[in-house]
Amino acid sequence: MKLITYPQIAALAQEKNLSLNELARRAGIARSVLDRWRSGKTTPTLRTVGKIQDALSSHPTQRSAS
């Protein structure tokens, strides 16, 4: 199984006109999670990847219940 890479996430966010700060907010993760992933210090969990995927595919007015 091949996981999505940080450059792919960044490119998808850019295509959706989302800053990485906004992407992190929508995914419910800290921006530092993305930064550690980018630097290679960590590898995202499947749960985190799922949150990011949901954030990238959601419409701006769709919000998850917190």
N, C-alpha and C positions, 0 to 999 in steps of 0.2 A: 504494500500500500504506500502510495506517495502522498505526503502531506504538502499542503500549499506552502510556498516560501514567502518570506517577508517581502521581497521585491514584487511578488505577485499581488500580495495584499495592498501594498503601497500603490501599485498601478491601478488596481480596482477602485481604491478609495479616490484616486485622482480622477478616474473616469466618471465617478459619481459626484465629483466636486466636493468631496469631504476632506477636511483636514484630518490628520492623524489624531489630533486632540478630539475632534468631533466623533471620529470612528470609535475611539476608545470609550468616550462617554456613552455612545449608543450601544456599544457592546457590554457596558457595565464592567469595564476593566480599567485599571490604571494605565495612563500613557506610558509609565515606566515599564510595563509589561511588554509593550511594543518595542521600546528602546532596547530592553535586554535581549529580546528576540533578534532585533536587527544586528546587535553587536555580537551575537553568537554566544552570549553568556547563558542563555536558556533555550529550551525548545518548548514550544507551546503544547499544552495538553489538548486532547481531542475536545474537551469541553470548551476551552478557550477558542479553539479554531471554530467550533460551532457557534459560539457567541459572535465572533467576528463575521462569520458567514451570514448569520441572521441580521446583523447590523448593516451589512452591505446590501442585503436583498430587501430590507424593509423600506417602506415609503416614509418620508420625513414625518408624516403625521401619525404613523403607527408607532405606538410606544408600548413596551411591555409593562405589565403591571408589576410594581415593585412592592 
